[in-house]
Amino acid sequence: MQETAQIPTREGFSPFRDWQTWYRVTGDLTNGKLPLVVAHGGPGCTHDYVDSFKGITALDGRAVIHYDQLGNGNSTHLPDKEPAFWTVDLFLAELDTLLAHLGIADRYAYLGQSWGGMLGGEHAVRQPAGLKAIIFANSLASMPTWVAEANRLRGELPAEVQQTLLRHERAGTLTDPEYLAASRVFYMRHVCRVDPWPPEVTRTFALMDLDSTVYTAMNGPTEFHVIGTMKDWTIEDRLHRINVPALVISGKYDEATPLVTKPLVENIPDVRWVLFEHSAHMPHVEEKDLCLATVSEFLCACDEPEA
């Protein structure tokens, strides 16, 4: 294990069209290990809540790259853009630009959490030559299935919580403290079961509250009402095109239920699935050590010497 004090870290910005994509590199990009690019969820979250994945550098020496997608976190915000601006193709182009900027486009691994996994799937089915391994962390292959399962889980909440959610949704008062408190019951069951939430998780949600442009445009107002541009999204019929080793991880209490992850497990040719027994949507927080070790072990098996 590499001593944390000896691990180099640098931050910067990758120019993307007229904007800037913030990134951070933990570790050495030139040491022969597959560098790992970590993409956050949302759409519209920030890198903060997946920050723990940088700990993989201390486990196996590989560089870990975090970045904030356009419109989020430390990257350029564009609150005046119409929903049609925020597309999968936009974020794929941003990813390609970042890979080229870092000089790793010819050899890298990718980890996408939730929406980040959706983006990763779209990237992988194009069979980029430099992609050597992919991790789908608590992700999905079909938004309609995701929404159906989210509402099934909502139906298992206490009756009074369900009634509160429904009352405020009918009234359009989704920012009412009572509605937020009821939503929190769902989040504590199926998003992150650590109580209280760690600062990095709280920080992501606070930043989303400050600018929800991307989330509202692509997802919608809540987890239960996906009416944004991604509402009909699916990649199920294209997953067979992924031609690199894949790891699917999810939690026992995850809103990414077994039905949600099933198409990934069944349709990607070279895939393995690990279920974390004490986690919901964030095993990298809820079972951090085991999660990071699992990802590291998978990546070490995918490492190969540069040609």
N, C-alpha and C positions, 0 to 999 in steps of 0.2 A: 504493500500500500504506500502511495506517495504521500509525504508529509504535506499538510495543507499549506504551511508557511512557504513551501518551495514551489507551489503551483502558480505559474504566471497567469495574470488576468489582464485583459485589455478590452476597452470599449471603443466603439466608433460608430460612424454612420456610413451606410452604403447609399450612394446616390441612386434614386429610382425615378426615372422621368424627371418631373419638376420637383420631386419631393425627397425625403430622407427616411431611410429605414435604420433604426437604431439596432445595434447588435452588441453582444459581449462574448468574447472567447475566453473560456476557462481551460488552461492547459496549452500544450504545444501542438500546433497543426502539422508540424513537420517530422514527428517522431515515428511515422510508419503505421500507427494505429488508425483505424477508421475514425475520422472525426464524426461526431454525432450532432446533427442539427435538430433542435427541439422547437416545435411549433405549438403555440398555445391554442386554446379553444375559444369558444364564443359562439359564432364569430363576434369579435369585439372585446375579448378579454385582454390581458396583458401577460407578459412573461412571469410576473411576480409569483403567481401561485404554482407554477411548475419549476420554480427556481431550484428546488432540491435536486433535480437531475444533474446539476453541476457536480454533485458528490461522486458521480461515476468516475470523474477524473482521478480522484484519490484512490478509487478501487483498482483501476486497470491502466491508468496513464493516458487514456485517450482524451483529446480535446472535445469539449462540449460547447456548442454555440447556441445561445439563446438570442431571440430577436423579438421585437414588438412589430406586429404586422401594421401596415399602413392604416392610419386612422386611430391608432391605439397607443397607449403608454408613452414612451419617449420618442416615438416616430411622429411624422407629420400628421396633424389632425386636419380633417376636411369636413367640418360639420355642415357645410352648405351643399355638399354633393347630394344629388338625388339618389334614391334607392337603386336605380338602374346602373349607377356607376360602380357599385360594389358587387363584383362578379368573381366567380371562381378563376376565370382567366386572368383577372387583375392580380390576384394573389399568387397564382402560378408564375406570372411574369416577375413579380417581386421576388419570389423564391429563387428563380433562375438568376436574377440579377445579383442577389446576395451570394449565391454559390460562386458565381464568376468573380465577384469582388473579393471574396476571401481566397480565391485560387484553389478551391476544392471541388470544382464541378466535375472533375474526372474520377473522383473517388470519395464517397461519403456514405454515411448511414443517416436515416431520418426517423425521428420519433414525433408523432403527432397525437396530442391529447384532445379527445372529443372532436370539435370542429377541425382541429389540427390534423386529426387522422383522416377526416373527409378530404381535406386538402392534400394530404399525403397519398391517399388512394388515387386521386385525380392525377397527381404527379407520377405515381408509379405505373399506372396503366399505359402511360405514354412511353414506358420502357427507356428512360434516360440512361445512357451508357454508364454514367458515373455512380448511379445508385447501386449500392451493394447489399443493403439490408434495410428493412422497414419495420417499425413498431407501431401498431395501432393501440394506443392507450385509451381505454374506456370510450371507444369510438363506435361508429355506426356505418351502415351501408345503404340505409333507406330512411329518409326523413319521415315519411308516413308511418313506418313501423315504430320509429322513435317516439313520435307524438302519441300513437296509440298506446304504447307501453307506459309513457309518462302519465297519461290519463288513467290507465289501469292502476298504477301505483297510487295515484291521487285518490282513487276510489277506495283505497285501503286506509286512508287517513281517518282519524276520529271524525265522527259525524259533524260535530260542531265546527271543526276546522274546514271541512268541505263546505258547510253552509256559509261560513264567513267568506271563503274564496268566491263562491258563486254569487253571493249578495253584492260584493264589491265589483265583480266583473260585470254584472248586469247594470250597475250604477256607473261604471266607468271610472271608479275611484281606485285605480291600481296603485297609487302612491300613498293611500291612506295607511297610517301606522298599523291599523288592525289587519289590513290585507297583507302587509309586509310581514307581520308577525305570524300570520297563518302560513304564508309561503315559506317562512323560515322552518316550520315544522317539516315540510317536505325536504328542504335542503339538508336539514340535520339528519334525516333518515337516508337520503339517497344521493347526496352530493358530497358532503364531508361530515363524518360522524365524530370528528375530534371536537370536543367542547371544553373551552371556547376555541373558535377557529384560530389557527396560527396567524401571526401578523401578515405573512405574505399572502394568505388567502383573503383576509379582510381587506388588504390593500388593493387587490385586483377588483373586488366588488365595489370598493369606494371609487376607484378610478372609472369603472364602468358607469357608475351613477353620475359622474361629472360629465361624461361624454358617451352616450349610448348610441351614437349615430350608426355605427356598423351593426351592432346587435339588432337594433330596431329595424334596420333596412333588410337584413338578410334573414333574421329569425322572426322577430315580431315582439310583442310586448312582454311575453312570459314563456316559460318552458312548455306551458300547456296550450298556448295559442300561437302556433307557428304559422304566420300569415305573410312572412317576408318572402324575398326572392328565392329562398332555398326550400320552400314548403313542399315542392314536388320532387326534390332531388333524390336520385338513387344512382348507385354505381354497381348494383348487384349483377347486372348482365355484362359487366366489363372486368370483374375481378380476376377472371381467368387469365387476363393479360399480364398480371403481375409476375415478373420472372426472376424475382430475388427472394431469398429467405424472409419470412415474415413472422413476427411475434404479435399475438393478440393478448392483451391483458385487460382484466375487468375485475370488479369487486362483487362479492356476494349480494350486497345491498345496492348495487349500482343502478342508476337510471338507465345505463347501458346494460339492459338485462340480457340473459342468454338468448332470447329471441332476437334482440337487436344485434348481437355479435355473431349469431349463427351464420349469416351469409358470408362473413369474412372467413370464418373457420372452414366452411364447406366449399368455398369457391376459389380460394387462393391455393395454387398448386403446392407450394412449399410453405406450410404454416404450422405453428404450434400455438396452443392457447393455455394461459395460466390464469386461474381464478384465485383471487385473494379473499380469504375466508372472513376477514375482519374489516373489510373496506367497502366503501360505496364508490363514488366517482373519482376518488383521489387516492389510490393506493400509495402514490409517491409521497403523500403526507400521512395517511392513516397507518400504513405499514412500510414506512420509508426504507428501512434497512433491507428488508426482504425484497421490496420492489426494485431498488437500485441494484441489488446483487443479481436479481433475475435478469434484468436488462443487460447488465454487464456480462453475465455468463453467455447470454445469447450473442452479444456483439463479439465477444472474444472468439466464439466459434465461427464467426463470419470474417474475422480479420484475415487478411491475406497479404503477403509481401507485395510491394509495388513492383510492377513489371520492369 
